[in-house]
Amino acid sequence: MKDQKLAVGIIGLGIISMAHEKGLLDAQDMASVVAICDIDEQKVNQRARPYNARVYTDYRQLLADPQVDVVDIILPHNLHHPVAAAAIECGKHVLIEKPLTMNSSDGYDLIERAKKEKIKFSAAENTRFVQAYLEMEKILFSGELGDIYSVRTLIAGSEIHRLLDTGNWKGKAKGSGGGVIMDAAPHTFYLLRWLFGGVRTLQATAQKLVDVSEVEDNALLFGELNNGALFTAQFSFTTEAPWTERLEVNGSQGSVIIDHITNPVGILYQGTSDFSGRSLDIPYEPELWKIKSIASGVYDFISAVWNDREPSVDPADANYAIYAVEKSYQSVQSGDTVTL
Ligand SMILES: NC(=O)c1ccc[n+]([C@@H]2O[C@H](COP(=O)([O-])OP(=O)(O)OC[C@H]3O[C@@H](n4cnc5c(N)ncnc54)[C@H](O)[C@@H]3O)[C@@H](O)[C@H]2O)c1
C-alpha cells in the first residue's frame, strides 16, 4: 500500500465536471483534489473551497505545480490536444474527456507521447461503464441472440440553448471541431467497436436546424459493421426530451432494445409473438445513468494509476472513434460511402 494519495488537478469546471468530481470522491481512498483550474475566476474560487485546493486560472500554472500527479481535463474540444500534450510533457498522468482530440492524428500523437513519458493516459469514454452496455456485452457473449443481423443506435437530447448562444464554443466550428457528429458519435463508434468489432463502411448525412450555429445539429449514418451486420446511427441536438441513448440489436434468435428513458431500460425479445419479452437487469435511472458511468470511468482511471495497471478505456479505441468521426464528415461532404 502506498503511503501518499495521488494528487489530482482538475482543468475545466463546466457542466460535466460535477460527474468527474463524483468519481474522484468515490476514489477518495486513492486520490484527493489538490488543484483546480478554470478561466472563470469566480467559479474556480468557489469550487476549490470544499477541497481547500490551490486555484489557477491558467492551465500552464496548474501543470507546473510539482505536487500534481494526475490531471483531469474537461475542456472545449479545441483545447484537448494542446492541454493534454503539455500535461504529458510535465510528466502528469492524463485523463481527458471525449472526444479524445479533434482528429485522429492528434490522438495518435498523444498516445505516442504518453508511451514515451511512461504515464497513464486515457479518455473519459463513459460508454465503457454504462451498465446497460455491460449487460449487452454479456448477452452477446452468451450467443443468446444468434447471428447479429442489424444494430440501431440513437443519441438524442437538446443543445439548442447552447447552439443559440453565439458566444458558446459548442456551436463554433473552431471550438467544437464539428457538431453532433464530433460530440456524440465518438460514444457510438466506441460502442460499435467494443461490442461488434467496429465499422466497415458508412454513409452519413447531416443537417443544421439552428440557424445561428456553425455546426450540424442532426445526423444520420448507416452502413456495415465488421461482423457483417447492418447499422444505423442517429444523433440529435434538437430533441426536447431527457438525454438518452438507445441501442437495438437484432439477431437470428432474438432482439434487445435498450433505452435509458424507458422503464424497463432493456428488454430481450425472442420471436414475433414474445410480446412481454424479458426485462434486463438494468436500473431505471434516467437522471443518473450518465453521471454514474462518467464517475465510474474517473474511478477506473484513478485506480489504474494507483495500481499501476492499464485503464479500462484503451486510448487507441477512443482514437478509433475519432477516425470514424473523420470518415463520417468525409462522407457528409462527398455524399459517398466511405470505407474505414
Ligand atoms: N461523457 C459525456 O457524456 C460528456 C457530456 C458532456 C460533455 N462532455 C465533454 O466534456 C468536455 C467539456 O464539456 P462541457 O459541456 O462541460 O463544457 P462547458 O462549456 O460547460 O465547460 C467548459 C469549461 O472549460 C472552461 N475553460 C474554457 N477554456 C479554458 C481554458 N483555457 N483553461 C481553463 N478552463 C477553460 C470554461 O470556463 C468552462 O467552465 C467536452 O469535451 C465535452 O464533449 C462529455
The ligand as an SDF file (V2000), in Angstrom:
LIG
                    3D

 44 48  0  0  0  0  0  0  0  0999 V2000
  -19.0340   11.9810  -21.4520 N   0  0  0  0  0  0  0  0  0  0  0  0
  -20.1000   12.7110  -21.7220 C   0  0  0  0  0  0  0  0  0  0  0  0
  -21.1970   12.2000  -21.8790 O   0  0  0  0  0  0  0  0  0  0  0  0
  -19.9680   14.1970  -21.8180 C   0  0  0  0  0  0  0  0  0  0  0  0
  -21.0740   15.0300  -21.5640 C   0  0  0  0  0  0  0  0  0  0  0  0
  -20.9040   16.4170  -21.6710 C   0  0  0  0  0  0  0  0  0  0  0  0
  -19.6650   16.9400  -22.0460 C   0  0  0  0  0  0  0  0  0  0  0  0
  -18.6290   16.0900  -22.3070 N   0  0  0  0  0  0  0  0  0  0  0  0
  -17.3140   16.6170  -22.7480 C   0  0  0  0  0  0  0  0  0  0  0  0
  -16.7440   17.3620  -21.6710 O   0  0  0  0  0  0  0  0  0  0  0  0
  -15.9680   18.4530  -22.1870 C   0  0  0  0  0  0  0  0  0  0  0  0
  -16.4800   19.7500  -21.5760 C   0  0  0  0  0  0  0  0  0  0  0  0
  -17.8480   19.8950  -21.9070 O   0  0  0  0  0  0  0  0  0  0  0  0
  -18.8350   20.7920  -21.0190 P   0  0  0  0  0  0  0  0  0  0  0  0
  -20.1950   20.5850  -21.5670 O   0  0  0  0  0  0  0  0  0  0  0  0
  -18.5980   20.5400  -19.5640 O   0  0  0  0  0  0  0  0  0  0  0  0
  -18.3260   22.2470  -21.4110 O   0  0  0  0  0  0  0  0  0  0  0  0
  -18.5950   23.6390  -20.6640 P   0  0  0  0  0  0  0  0  0  0  0  0
  -18.5710   24.6930  -21.6920 O   0  0  0  0  0  0  0  0  0  0  0  0
  -19.7800   23.5270  -19.7750 O   0  0  0  0  0  0  0  0  0  0  0  0
  -17.3000   23.7670  -19.7250 O   0  0  0  0  0  0  0  0  0  0  0  0
  -16.0230   24.0640  -20.1940 C   0  0  0  0  0  0  0  0  0  0  0  0
  -15.2840   24.7770  -19.0650 C   0  0  0  0  0  0  0  0  0  0  0  0
  -13.9380   24.9900  -19.5110 O   0  0  0  0  0  0  0  0  0  0  0  0
  -13.5700   26.3050  -19.0960 C   0  0  0  0  0  0  0  0  0  0  0  0
  -12.4760   26.7570  -19.9520 N   0  0  0  0  0  0  0  0  0  0  0  0
  -12.5320   27.1860  -21.2400 C   0  0  0  0  0  0  0  0  0  0  0  0
  -11.2970   27.4840  -21.6870 N   0  0  0  0  0  0  0  0  0  0  0  0
  -10.4450   27.2380  -20.6660 C   0  0  0  0  0  0  0  0  0  0  0  0
   -9.0280   27.3410  -20.5080 C   0  0  0  0  0  0  0  0  0  0  0  0
   -8.2310   27.7940  -21.5000 N   0  0  0  0  0  0  0  0  0  0  0  0
   -8.4850   26.9940  -19.3280 N   0  0  0  0  0  0  0  0  0  0  0  0
   -9.2610   26.5610  -18.3000 C   0  0  0  0  0  0  0  0  0  0  0  0
  -10.6000   26.4430  -18.3840 N   0  0  0  0  0  0  0  0  0  0  0  0
  -11.1810   26.7820  -19.5570 C   0  0  0  0  0  0  0  0  0  0  0  0
  -14.8320   27.1300  -19.2210 C   0  0  0  0  0  0  0  0  0  0  0  0
  -14.7660   28.3230  -18.4610 O   0  0  0  0  0  0  0  0  0  0  0  0
  -15.8700   26.1450  -18.7050 C   0  0  0  0  0  0  0  0  0  0  0  0
  -16.0390   26.2480  -17.3060 O   0  0  0  0  0  0  0  0  0  0  0  0
  -16.1260   18.3510  -23.7070 C   0  0  0  0  0  0  0  0  0  0  0  0
  -15.0530   17.6150  -24.2270 O   0  0  0  0  0  0  0  0  0  0  0  0
  -17.4150   17.5930  -23.8960 C   0  0  0  0  0  0  0  0  0  0  0  0
  -17.5120   16.8890  -25.1320 O   0  0  0  0  0  0  0  0  0  0  0  0
  -18.7540   14.7490  -22.1840 C   0  0  0  0  0  0  0  0  0  0  0  0
  1  2  1  0
  2  3  2  0
  2  4  1  0
  4  5  1  0
  4 44  2  0
  5  6  2  0
  6  7  1  0
  7  8  2  0
  8  9  1  0
  8 44  1  0
  9 10  1  0
  9 42  1  0
 10 11  1  0
 11 12  1  0
 11 40  1  0
 12 13  1  0
 13 14  1  0
 14 15  2  0
 14 16  1  0
 14 17  1  0
 17 18  1  0
 18 19  2  0
 18 20  1  0
 18 21  1  0
 21 22  1  0
 22 23  1  0
 23 24  1  0
 23 38  1  0
 24 25  1  0
 25 26  1  0
 25 36  1  0
 26 27  1  0
 26 35  1  0
 27 28  2  0
 28 29  1  0
 29 30  1  0
 29 35  2  0
 30 31  1  0
 30 32  2  0
 32 33  1  0
 33 34  2  0
 34 35  1  0
 36 37  1  0
 36 38  1  0
 38 39  1  0
 40 41  1  0
 40 42  1  0
 42 43  1  0
M  CHG  2   8   1  16  -1
M  END
$$$$
